[in-house]
Amino acid sequence: MMMDSTHTLHGLESTVPTEPQTAARPSAAAPPQPQREVWLDGAFVPAGEAAVSVFDHGVLYGDGVFEGIRSYNGRIFKLATHLKRLYDSAKSIRLDIPYSADELGDAVRQLVQRNGTLDGYIRLVVTRGAGSLGLNPFSSPNPVVFIIADTIKLYPQEMYDHGMHIITAATVANHPASLSPRVKSLNYLKNVLAKIEAIDAGAPEAIMLNAQGFVAECTSDNLFIVAPYHDKTSLLTPPLHASILEGVTRNVVIQLAHEVDLPVVQTDLTRHDLYVADEMFLTGTAAEVIAVTQVDGRKIGTGEPGPVTRRLIAAFRQLVADQAPED
Ligand SMILES: Cc1ncc(COP(=O)(O)O)c(C=O)c1O
């Protein structure tokens, strides 16, 4: 039997077979895995046979957009919101996606069922397509769309239980007048560079500041602190203009906070605000919700995940376990 190879996907541990799998012998412990497939331009193909051209501008220039989506018990969490962001990102870079949102949504659902990754992670990618070697995006008239349905575990359980120790990177977030951080583009090099800084420092994540020196976000997560605001315990998070991706999980957590009457303030934050916060946590599709208990060597709050963070983590877990709404 051909074993799955472990590799990294957007810096995340992932298991996708690099070659088509031969039939596995069923065992009592592990049900037989259906052969992993990828959806590529309208067809389900074995993952090991799915390929894009070396002339694809997604490969040559990072010219394309993508989404990372989670499935919980076969339900595609916030699918419509992810698809909206995908089409918004594509519009922003003048990329016409050659499928409707309904068609892509159906493809995602079918792929998850066929691969049996009911609790998994989906990567939906649109590249500019194969063209000439110049930058001109309109020389590549046929965008390529592919979908991977896999599983993911971003950080060790120990960090989910006790929080992460992270650093601030020297690499700055994109200026919104350049490539808008609201566009989830295939060009993640600044995030990769910040991630390298984290790895060099022995940290699992890095905070990026924006061009004004305010806190933006982490390499693949949005950031929240818990702090008093006008004397009331509140959730504070950088606003959309602070060079952040408008995270789907960020918006879910803001909604959960509203439901328990916890004030949410979207405001510019400095590193000092983080250092003196009562609590801090990150949100992202792959990471879900995870506490941060140290930043740049400063203990946050008690140094353990705080009560507000724990409450929001529990509310998030309950939401995805009970309903995982697709809207
Ligand atoms: C740069 C960046 N910020 C924030 C997020 C979190 O966004 P979401 O909750 O939509 O996954 C991600 C992950 O997609 C990301 O790559």
The ligand as an ORCA input file, in Angstrom:
! r2SCAN-3c Opt
* xyz 0 1
  C      -3.479     36.229      6.832
  C      -4.654     35.586      7.457
  N      -5.334     36.249      8.399
  C      -6.412     35.712      9.002
  C      -6.860     34.447      8.669
  C      -8.072     33.891      9.341
  O      -9.162     33.932      8.439
  P     -10.308     32.845      8.481
  O     -10.903     32.884      9.840
  O     -11.260     33.283      7.421
  O      -9.681     31.544      8.188
  C      -6.175     33.720      7.700
  C      -6.621     32.367      7.321
  O      -7.244     32.185      6.356
  C      -5.067     34.300      7.057
  O      -4.395     33.637      6.119
*
